[in-house]
Amino acid sequence: MSSTPRIKLKRMELKIYGGIATVNTYPLKTDTGFVLIDIDPSSKRSLLEKEIKDAGCNLGDLKLIILTHGDADHTGNAAFLRQEYGGKIALHPDDSIMVQKGDMSHNRKVNP
């Protein structure tokens, strides 16, 4: 009989843009490591690191970073976390240019 994997989800709400908005990040703890869903703007890196460490995620524990979309407030720490914690990044290919080049209008309709 196989056992059901244990999963623990925590919601982290970080204030951005001088406190007028928030972005949610979700560290998901599984039996094999952590999955992180959305990762806040780079200006909140120290808070994000503290929160994920408080959740129990240490170097080498981050297995996957899921980015729901390519906006900077959800992707700002992607390269840093991949380098520091070793997690792979999952992002829709149409939004990957946004992250790679910092082009937030790529793949978005912009009204003249």
N, C-alpha and C positions, 0 to 999 in steps of 0.2 A: 504494500500500500504506500503510495507516494504521499509525502506531506505537502501541504499547501505552503507556498512561500510566504514569509512574513514581510509585509510592506508597511513602512511608517512614513506618512506624508506630513510635512510641516509647511505652513504658509508664512512667508516673510513679506511684510509690506514695508517698502522703503519710500520715504518721501523724496520727491525730486522737484526740480524747478522752483527752488525756494520754498518748498512745502505746499505749493498749490496743486500738486498732482502726486499720485503714488504709482508705483509699479510693483507687481507681485512676482515673487520668485518662489519656486517650490523645490526644496531638496527632498528627494524621495529615497528613503533608505530601504534597501533590499538585503536579502541574505548574502548577496555577492558584492555589494558596494552601493554607491550612490548614483542616482540620476538627478540632474539638475535641470529644471524647466524654467527657461528665461533667466537672464542673469544681470539685469540692471545696467545703467550707464556706467562708464568707467569712472565717473566722478564719485561713485558710491563704492568703489572697490574695497576700501578698508572695512566698511560696514558689512558688505557681502561676505568677505573673508571671515570676519568674526562670527557672523550668523551660521555659515556652513561649518565652521570649526565647532561652534556650540552644538550643532546638530550631530556632531561626531564624525564629520568627514575630514580625513587627514590626507596628506600627500599619498597618492597612489590609490585612494579609495574611490575617486570620481571616475566612473566608467563611461558615462554618456551625458552630453549637454544637448538638450532639445530646445531649439529656438522656434517659437511659434510663428514668428515673422521677423523680417529684417530690420525693423526700426531700431535706432541707436539705444533707446531706453530698454530694449530687451536683449541687445547683443553686445553691448559695450565692453564686456569683460571676456568675450569668447576666446580671443587669442591668448590672453593672460592665463585664463583657467586651463586651457589646453596645454600650455607650456608648463605651468606650475603643478597641475594636478594630474595631467595625462589623460583627461577625458576626451573622447571623440565627440565631434560636433555633428548634429543632425539639423539640417535646415533645408527648406524647399529650394530647389535649384534656381527658381525664378528670383528669389531674394538673396542669393549668394553674392551677387555683385554689390548689393547694398553694404554687406559686411566687408567684402574684400576691398572695395574702393571708397567706402564711406559716402556713396552716392544715394542719399535717402529718397531721391525722386525717381531712381531707376525702377521700372516696373510699376509706376504709379501714374495715374492720370493727373496732369497738372493743368489747371484752367488758366488761360492767358489773361 
